[in-house]
């Protein structure tokens, strides 16, 4: 059985030291194609969140940032 899914993760991400010394808030969405339990393909898309987002990372819904992602990883495709 072939399945497609979009995974979402909101958290602090450590960037290379020449970009930032400190972790920054990010949202990552991953499009995964799998056959039964074997992942055949995956593609990630990262976006930066505002600096004040780190105080409420668990409260950020997919709808708040959906328009910043391409259609293939949107929660509600337009």
Steps between C-alpha positions, in 0.01 A plus 500: 500500500644837391430791736579871502525703818613840621681514831533822696747604770525833682804555719835661554760422233875540530640672193865506391708726726570747218123561473400513866660413833164418653217263407219668307127416478413307183217301351585200283259311279599174339320334210545123521412228250507151641423148394358322805765592761789580263565866422557534126539878477498804726545872455533763772401865499612732784374846592618745763256603769508838675742520795213539749356164383740312731279592797199315357631235255246241613210737428584575136241335276561384144237749380707796626793428268333308217520782243880516538539143369465371144176315421659155518555535878206716601265380769203614294602520132360809328 
